[in-house]
Amino acid sequence: MGFWIFMLIMDLLLPFTMIGFGRYFMKKAPKEINSVFGYRTSMSMKNKDTWELCAQTRASSLAGGMPVW
């Protein structure tokens, strides 16, 4: 029985972590383009406008607002 409780907790850990990070990024998205923190793809790092759009889109998808595409 203890094993199944452990498995339930582990199964719920990742979704709650993703929701938490999504809400954090919605409130405090990275302001500057950097290669350490934030949504880092070659397209999102091209200029400031795409960086902000990708950061907000990714944050809302992590928080459950829309699917990841």
Buried (B, 14 or more C-beta within 10 A) or exposed (E): EEEEEEEEEEEEEEEEEBEEBBBEBBEEBBEEBEEEEBBBEEEBBEEEEBBBEBBBBBBBBBBEEEEEE
